[in-house]
């Protein structure tokens, strides 16, 4: 999914940056490898998160941003965004995880101290288990994040209701006068 049009739709005028994974996968790219059974390769996920964190550390300087970004990730990107939140929470101000899956059980739960996080799953998602979004929301809440967990009646693809929820969450969590940059993962 191209995150730039999505960001323009939900946060018109916000500075945006869309990131693409480096791992060739199916007909595009992914942020980390999967095993043949499609389970997550946690070593790959951690390695790629480390590399992406290095890039994110340079963003404020290279882009002239005065605020850390808010990550918006869909599917594979939501898994990577969740991994970044758990491993490198100092690099972002918040995150919207659209159709997430918990990346791993962290060895230590980080302190997220009220970080705004949206977890948005779907009741008919053919790529996720019914409990995946709730599990992700519970872990992030345990870490102290200000989690908003919502579920739509749709499938894996995003629909207009998802965009309305995301638009509303961004407006409440990051008012336009303090929004800062968005980074699509």
DRENDO-1510 file (C-alpha; in Angstrom, 1 decimal, always signed):
<recs>
REC; n; res; u; v; w
REC; 1; UNK; +0.0; +0.0; +0.0 .
REC; 2; UNK; +1.3; +3.5; -0.9 .
REC; 3; UNK; +1.3; +5.4; +2.4 .
REC; 4; UNK; +1.8; +8.9; +0.9 .
REC; 5; UNK; -1.8; +9.2; -0.5 .
REC; 6; UNK; -3.1; +7.7; +2.8 .
REC; 7; UNK; -1.2; +10.3; +4.8 .
REC; 8; UNK; -2.4; +13.1; +2.5 .
REC; 9; UNK; -6.0; +11.9; +3.0 .
REC; 10; UNK; -5.9; +11.7; +6.8 .
REC; 11; UNK; -3.5; +14.6; +7.6 .
REC; 12; UNK; -3.6; +17.1; +4.7 .
REC; 13; UNK; -0.6; +19.4; +4.8 .
REC; 14; UNK; +1.4; +17.3; +7.2 .
REC; 15; UNK; +5.1; +16.7; +6.4 .
REC; 16; UNK; +5.2; +13.0; +5.3 .
REC; 17; UNK; +7.8; +10.4; +4.4 .
REC; 18; UNK; +6.9; +7.0; +3.1 .
REC; 19; UNK; +9.4; +4.2; +3.8 .
REC; 20; UNK; +9.7; +1.0; +1.9 .
REC; 21; UNK; +11.1; -2.3; +3.2 .
REC; 22; UNK; +14.3; -3.6; +1.8 .
REC; 23; UNK; +13.3; -7.3; +1.6 .
REC; 24; UNK; +11.9; -8.5; -1.8 .
REC; 25; UNK; +8.6; -10.3; -1.0 .
REC; 26; UNK; +5.9; -11.6; -3.3 .
REC; 27; UNK; +5.2; -8.8; -5.7 .
REC; 28; UNK; +6.8; -6.0; -3.7 .
REC; 29; UNK; +9.0; -5.4; -0.6 .
REC; 30; UNK; +8.7; -6.2; +3.1 .
REC; 31; UNK; +10.4; -4.8; +6.1 .
REC; 32; UNK; +11.6; -8.2; +7.3 .
REC; 33; UNK; +11.7; -11.8; +6.2 .
REC; 34; UNK; +9.1; -14.5; +6.8 .
REC; 35; UNK; +9.6; -18.2; +7.1 .
REC; 36; UNK; +8.1; -20.5; +4.4 .
REC; 37; UNK; +5.1; -21.0; +6.7 .
REC; 38; UNK; +4.6; -17.2; +6.7 .
REC; 39; UNK; +5.6; -16.9; +10.4 .
REC; 40; UNK; +7.7; -13.9; +11.4 .
REC; 41; UNK; +11.5; -14.3; +11.2 .
REC; 42; UNK; +12.2; -12.5; +14.5 .
REC; 43; UNK; +15.9; -12.3; +13.9 .
REC; 44; UNK; +15.3; -10.6; +10.6 .
REC; 45; UNK; +12.7; -8.3; +12.2 .
REC; 46; UNK; +15.1; -7.2; +14.9 .
REC; 47; UNK; +18.0; -6.7; +12.4 .
REC; 48; UNK; +15.8; -4.6; +10.0 .
REC; 49; UNK; +14.4; -2.6; +13.0 .
REC; 50; UNK; +17.9; -1.8; +14.1 .
REC; 51; UNK; +18.8; -0.5; +10.5 .
REC; 52; UNK; +15.5; +1.4; +10.2 .
REC; 53; UNK; +16.1; +3.0; +13.7 .
REC; 54; UNK; +19.5; +4.3; +12.5 .
REC; 55; UNK; +17.7; +6.0; +9.6 .
REC; 56; UNK; +15.0; +7.4; +11.8 .
REC; 57; UNK; +17.6; +8.9; +14.1 .
REC; 58; UNK; +18.9; +11.0; +11.2 .
REC; 59; UNK; +15.4; +12.2; +10.0 .
REC; 60; UNK; +15.0; +15.3; +12.2 .
REC; 61; UNK; +18.4; +16.6; +11.2 .
REC; 62; UNK; +18.2; +15.6; +7.5 .
REC; 63; UNK; +14.6; +16.8; +7.0 .
REC; 64; UNK; +14.8; +19.8; +9.2 .
REC; 65; UNK; +12.0; +18.5; +11.4 .
REC; 66; UNK; +11.6; +19.9; +14.9 .
REC; 67; UNK; +9.4; +17.0; +16.1 .
REC; 68; UNK; +9.9; +13.3; +16.1 .
REC; 69; UNK; +7.6; +11.6; +13.6 .
REC; 70; UNK; +4.3; +9.8; +14.2 .
REC; 71; UNK; +4.6; +6.3; +12.5 .
REC; 72; UNK; +1.7; +5.0; +10.5 .
REC; 73; UNK; +2.1; +1.3; +9.5 .
REC; 74; UNK; -0.1; -1.0; +7.6 .
REC; 75; UNK; +0.1; -4.8; +7.7 .
REC; 76; UNK; +3.9; -5.7; +7.4 .
REC; 77; UNK; +4.6; -2.0; +8.1 .
REC; 78; UNK; +2.4; -2.1; +11.2 .
REC; 79; UNK; +4.5; -5.1; +12.5 .
REC; 80; UNK; +7.7; -3.1; +11.9 .
REC; 81; UNK; +6.2; +0.1; +13.5 .
REC; 82; UNK; +5.2; -2.0; +16.5 .
REC; 83; UNK; +8.8; -3.4; +16.7 .
REC; 84; UNK; +10.2; +0.1; +16.5 .
REC; 85; UNK; +7.9; +1.3; +19.3 .
REC; 86; UNK; +9.0; -1.6; +21.5 .
REC; 87; UNK; +12.7; -1.4; +20.8 .
REC; 88; UNK; +13.3; +2.3; +20.1 .
REC; 89; UNK; +10.4; +4.3; +21.6 .
REC; 90; UNK; +12.5; +7.5; +21.8 .
REC; 91; UNK; +12.4; +7.8; +18.0 .
REC; 92; UNK; +8.7; +8.6; +17.6 .
REC; 93; UNK; +5.9; +10.6; +19.2 .
REC; 94; UNK; +3.3; +8.0; +18.5 .
REC; 95; UNK; +2.1; +5.3; +16.1 .
REC; 96; UNK; -0.9; +4.1; +14.2 .
REC; 97; UNK; -0.8; +0.3; +13.7 .
REC; 98; UNK; -3.2; -0.7; +11.0 .
REC; 99; UNK; -3.8; -4.5; +10.8 .
REC; 100; UNK; -1.0; -5.3; +13.2 .
REC; 101; UNK; +0.4; -8.5; +14.5 .
REC; 102; UNK; +2.6; -8.5; +17.7 .
REC; 103; UNK; +6.1; -8.6; +16.4 .
REC; 104; UNK; +7.6; -10.5; +19.4 .
REC; 105; UNK; +7.4; -10.8; +23.1 .
REC; 106; UNK; +10.0; -8.2; +24.3 .
REC; 107; UNK; +12.5; -9.3; +26.8 .
REC; 108; UNK; +11.6; -6.2; +28.8 .
REC; 109; UNK; +8.5; -4.1; +28.4 .
REC; 110; UNK; +9.6; -0.6; +27.6 .
REC; 111; UNK; +8.2; +2.5; +29.3 .
REC; 112; UNK; +5.9; +4.2; +26.8 .
REC; 113; UNK; +4.7; +6.9; +29.3 .
REC; 114; UNK; +1.4; +7.9; +27.6 .
REC; 115; UNK; +2.7; +7.6; +24.0 .
REC; 116; UNK; -0.5; +7.8; +21.8 .
REC; 117; UNK; -0.9; +4.6; +19.8 .
REC; 118; UNK; -3.8; +3.5; +17.6 .
REC; 119; UNK; -4.3; -0.2; +17.1 .
REC; 120; UNK; -6.8; -0.8; +14.3 .
REC; 121; UNK; -7.8; -4.3; +13.3 .
REC; 122; UNK; -10.6; -5.8; +11.3 .
REC; 123; UNK; -13.2; -8.5; +12.2 .
REC; 124; UNK; -13.0; -10.2; +8.8 .
REC; 125; UNK; -9.2; -10.0; +8.3 .
REC; 126; UNK; -8.1; -13.1; +6.5 .
REC; 127; UNK; -4.4; -12.5; +7.4 .
REC; 128; UNK; -4.8; -12.1; +11.1 .
REC; 129; UNK; -6.2; -14.0; +14.0 .
REC; 130; UNK; -9.2; -12.4; +15.8 .
REC; 131; UNK; -7.1; -11.7; +19.0 .
REC; 132; UNK; -4.0; -10.2; +17.3 .
REC; 133; UNK; -5.0; -6.6; +17.6 .
REC; 134; UNK; -6.2; -7.0; +21.2 .
REC; 135; UNK; -3.0; -8.7; +22.1 .
REC; 136; UNK; -1.0; -5.9; +20.6 .
REC; 137; UNK; -3.1; -3.3; +22.4 .
REC; 138; UNK; -2.7; -5.1; +25.7 .
REC; 139; UNK; +1.1; -5.2; +25.5 .
REC; 140; UNK; +1.3; -1.6; +24.6 .
REC; 141; UNK; -1.1; -0.6; +27.4 .
REC; 142; UNK; +1.0; -2.6; +29.8 .
REC; 143; UNK; +4.0; -0.5; +28.7 .
REC; 144; UNK; +2.1; +2.6; +29.6 .
REC; 145; UNK; +1.0; +3.8; +26.2 .
REC; 146; UNK; -2.2; +5.7; +25.7 .
REC; 147; UNK; -3.7; +3.0; +23.4 .
REC; 148; UNK; -6.9; +3.4; +21.4 .
REC; 149; UNK; -7.9; +0.0; +20.1 .
REC; 150; UNK; -10.6; -0.1; +17.4 .
REC; 151; UNK; -11.9; -2.8; +15.1 .
REC; 152; UNK; -13.9; -2.5; +11.9 .
REC; 153; UNK; -16.1; -5.0; +10.2 .
REC; 154; UNK; -13.9; -5.1; +7.1 .
REC; 155; UNK; -11.2; -7.4; +5.9 .
REC; 156; UNK; -7.4; -6.9; +5.6 .
REC; 157; UNK; -7.7; -4.1; +3.1 .
REC; 158; UNK; -8.3; -0.6; +4.5 .
REC; 159; UNK; -11.7; +0.9; +4.0 .
REC; 160; UNK; -13.2; +4.4; +4.4 .
REC; 161; UNK; -14.2; +3.7; +8.0 .
REC; 162; UNK; -10.5; +2.9; +8.8 .
REC; 163; UNK; -9.5; +6.2; +7.3 .
REC; 164; UNK; -12.1; +8.1; +9.3 .
REC; 165; UNK; -10.9; +6.4; +12.5 .
REC; 166; UNK; -7.3; +7.2; +11.7 .
REC; 167; UNK; -8.2; +10.8; +10.8 .
REC; 168; UNK; -10.1; +11.3; +14.0 .
REC; 169; UNK; -7.4; +9.7; +16.2 .
REC; 170; UNK; -4.7; +11.9; +14.6 .
REC; 171; UNK; -6.7; +15.0; +15.2 .
REC; 172; UNK; -7.3; +14.1; +18.8 .
REC; 173; UNK; -3.8; +12.8; +19.6 .
REC; 174; UNK; -1.9; +15.3; +17.5 .
REC; 175; UNK; -3.8; +18.5; +16.8 .
REC; 176; UNK; -2.8; +20.2; +13.6 .
REC; 177; UNK; -0.9; +22.9; +15.4 .
REC; 178; UNK; +1.3; +20.3; +17.0 .
REC; 179; UNK; +1.1; +17.5; +14.5 .
REC; 180; UNK; +4.6; +17.5; +13.1 .
REC; 181; UNK; +5.8; +14.9; +10.6 .
REC; 182; UNK; +4.2; +11.6; +9.7 .
REC; 183; UNK; +6.2; +8.6; +8.6 .
REC; 184; UNK; +4.5; +5.8; +6.7 .
REC; 185; UNK; +6.0; +2.4; +7.3 .
</recs>
